[in-house]
């Protein structure tokens, strides 16, 4: 591979992968800190005496997304200014003392409880304490230098973040969506396989994955919302059809949440029917095969979606499997209700999953 190809591959990795974006953020943070330190020494008046606060401002303003940097930077400055105002109010009453400093810091902590302050809540008591202890008799000069240098650092951080590959995390979100689909596929395939094993099934690890399914959806949700935020005020986001892809990611997330809910439900029902649990239900052996076919058919639909090869015929096959399960339930309609309820619950979950997937993948066909 040529040097140019290697550089291109590295750039692609940095722009698209989670680890690469972290490396990029680290490099931009180092650059922003260096630039702010250089510029801080050229600030007018007494501000240059407090140049060490500019790198701090740059550091706190660096965030994986540009709008996140704007939000954190502004919140930090607001918290800092509130702390300075509080300290100035204490100084107006006289020289700081043990009692007045303690009360001021306590009030700063109370002010920091305002929800809208966000990241700035920690800087209210910190700024109050610094002005009272370090500023002292020169509180005015210190307050100006402190605020000016922190503001300079925040500004430098924002400029660096928006001008040097402002991050877009859509690719990372799509990878998480794919991972979410594969977790569901694995869960359905393992359950389908277990239903065809010697009864009761030897493999039962699939029955204890409720937390895995929940955590997967949580990760996908965080990644999709992160991708949405990374596109706000991002100049790179206006190229191509990125906004459409972000909207599609939200649609994918909604479907995954719906499918995961029903997969968790049928997992709990089947696990209770096989190994016992809070539900007093029993699963007739005659229903195991049709339920297994249903679960595998749904897994195939999800796999086709994940591979980008989904076809309407896959839904036809899954619906046929569901019909066979429904017919099997009908043949045993005279049996004990407790032995039919697991199969009926699974059939209902499968039907809802297929409806949700079809609306997402073939919306026109779903309306007919």
HUVEN-V279207 format. One record per pair of residues at least 12 apart in sequence whose ideal C-beta (glycine too) atoms are under 8 Angstrom apart, sorted by the first residue. I is the first residue (numbers start at 1). J is the second residue. If there is no record, write none. Layout:
BEGIN
{{I	J} {I	J}}
END
This chain:
BEGIN
{{14	165} {15	165} {15	168} {15	171} {16	171} {16	172} {17	171} {17	172} {18	169} {18	172} {21	64} {21	167} {21	169} {21	172} {24	165} {24	167} {25	62} {25	64} {25	167} {28	62} {28	160} {28	161} {28	164} {29	58} {29	59} {29	62} {29	157} {31	160} {31	164} {32	58} {32	59} {32	61} {32	62} {32	153} {32	156} {32	157} {32	160} {32	161} {33	55} {33	58} {33	59} {35	58} {35	156} {35	160} {36	54} {36	55} {36	57} {36	58} {36	152} {36	153} {36	156} {36	157} {37	51} {37	54} {37	55} {39	54} {39	152} {39	156} {40	52} {40	53} {40	54} {40	55} {40	149} {40	152} {40	153} {43	145} {43	148} {43	149} {43	152} {45	144} {45	145} {46	141} {46	144} {46	145} {47	144} {47	145} {47	148} {47	149} {48	145} {49	141} {49	145} {50	142} {50	145} {50	146} {50	148} {50	149} {51	149} {52	149} {53	145} {53	146} {53	149} {53	150} {53	153} {54	149} {54	150} {54	152} {54	153} {54	156} {55	153} {56	150} {56	153} {57	73} {57	76} {57	149} {57	150} {57	151} {57	152} {57	153} {57	154} {57	155} {57	156} {57	157} {58	153} {58	154} {58	156} {58	157} {58	160} {59	153} {59	157} {60	72} {60	73} {60	76} {60	119} {60	153} {60	154} {60	157} {61	73} {61	76} {61	153} {61	154} {61	157} {61	158} {61	161} {62	157} {62	160} {62	161} {63	161} {64	167} {64	169} {64	226} {64	230} {65	167} {65	169} {65	226} {65	229} {65	230} {65	232} {65	234} {66	158} {66	161} {66	162} {66	166} {66	167} {66	230} {66	232} {66	233} {66	234} {67	229} {67	230} {67	232} {67	233} {67	234} {68	229} {69	157} {69	158} {69	161} {70	158} {70	233} {71	118} {71	119} {72	118} {72	119} {73	154} {73	157} {73	158} {74	120} {74	154} {75	117} {75	118} {75	119} {75	120} {75	121} {76	119} {76	120} {76	123} {76	150} {76	154} {77	120} {77	147} {77	150} {77	151} {77	154} {78	117} {78	120} {79	112} {79	117} {79	119} {79	120} {79	121} {79	122} {79	123} {79	124} {79	127} {80	120} {80	123} {80	124} {80	127} {80	146} {80	147} {80	150} {81	127} {81	147} {82	108} {82	111} {82	117} {82	120} {82	124} {82	127} {83	108} {83	123} {83	124} {83	125} {83	126} {83	127} {83	128} {83	129} {83	130} {83	131} {84	127} {84	128} {84	131} {84	143} {84	146} {84	147} {86	104} {86	107} {86	108} {86	111} {86	124} {86	128} {87	104} {87	127} {87	128} {87	129} {87	131} {87	132} {87	135} {87	139} {87	143} {88	131} {88	139} {88	143} {90	103} {90	104} {90	128} {90	132} {91	131} {91	132} {91	139} {96	132} {96	133} {96	136} {100	132} {101	129} {101	132} {101	133} {104	128} {104	129} {104	132} {105	125} {105	128} {105	129} {107	128} {108	124} {108	125} {108	126} {108	127} {108	128} {108	129} {109	124} {109	125} {111	124} {112	124} {112	125} {127	146} {130	142} {130	146} {131	143} {131	146} {162	233} {162	234} {162	235} {165	236} {166	230} {166	234} {166	235} {166	236} {167	230} {167	234} {168	227} {168	230} {168	231} {168	234} {168	236} {168	237} {168	242} {169	223} {169	226} {169	227} {169	230} {170	227} {170	230} {170	231} {170	242} {170	245} {170	246} {170	249} {172	223} {172	226} {172	227} {173	220} {173	223} {173	224} {173	226} {173	227} {173	249} {174	245} {174	249} {175	223} {176	219} {176	220} {176	223} {176	224} {177	220} {177	223} {177	224} {177	249} {177	252} {177	253} {177	256} {178	306} {179	216} {179	219} {179	220} {180	216} {180	217} {180	219} {180	220} {180	256} {180	260} {181	256} {181	302} {181	303} {181	305} {181	306} {182	306} {183	212} {183	213} {183	216} {184	213} {184	256} {184	259} {184	260} {184	263} {184	299} {184	302} {185	299} {185	302} {185	303} {185	306} {187	206} {187	209} {187	213} {187	263} {187	267} {188	263} {188	295} {188	296} {188	298} {188	299} {188	302} {189	295} {189	296} {189	299} {190	203} {190	205} {190	206} {191	206} {191	266} {191	267} {191	270} {191	292} {191	295} {192	291} {192	292} {192	293} {192	295} {192	296} {192	299} {193	292} {194	206} {194	274} {195	270} {195	288} {195	289} {195	291} {195	292} {195	295} {196	288} {196	289} {196	292} {199	285} {199	288} {200	274} {200	275} {201	274} {204	271} {204	274} {204	275} {206	267} {207	267} {207	270} {207	271} {207	274} {207	275} {209	267} {210	264} {210	267} {210	268} {213	260} {213	263} {213	264} {213	267} {214	260} {214	264} {216	260} {217	256} {217	257} {217	260} {220	253} {220	256} {221	253} {221	257} {224	249} {224	250} {224	252} {224	253} {227	246} {227	249} {228	246} {228	249} {228	250} {231	243} {231	246} {251	360} {252	360} {254	360} {255	356} {255	357} {255	360} {258	352} {258	353} {258	356} {259	302} {259	353} {259	356} {259	357} {262	349} {262	350} {262	352} {262	353} {263	349} {263	353} {265	345} {265	349} {266	295} {266	345} {266	346} {266	349} {266	350} {269	281} {269	342} {269	345} {269	346} {269	349} {270	283} {270	291} {270	342} {270	346} {272	342} {273	342} {280	338} {281	338} {281	339} {281	341} {281	342} {282	336} {282	338} {282	339} {282	342} {283	339} {283	342} {283	343} {284	332} {284	335} {284	339} {284	340} {284	343} {286	328} {286	331} {286	332} {287	325} {287	328} {287	329} {287	332} {287	340} {287	342} {287	343} {290	321} {290	324} {290	325} {290	328} {290	343} {291	325} {291	343} {291	346} {293	321} {293	324} {293	325} {294	318} {294	321} {294	322} {294	324} {294	325} {294	346} {294	347} {294	350} {295	346} {295	350} {296	321} {297	317} {297	318} {297	320} {297	321} {297	322} {298	318} {298	350} {298	353} {298	354} {300	314} {300	317} {300	318} {301	314} {301	315} {301	318} {301	354} {301	357} {302	357} {305	357} {305	361} {310	361} {312	362} {312	365} {315	354} {315	357} {315	358} {315	362} {318	350} {318	354} {319	354} {322	347} {322	350} {322	351} {322	354} {325	343} {325	346} {325	347} {325	350} {326	347} {328	343} {329	343} {329	344} {329	347}}
END
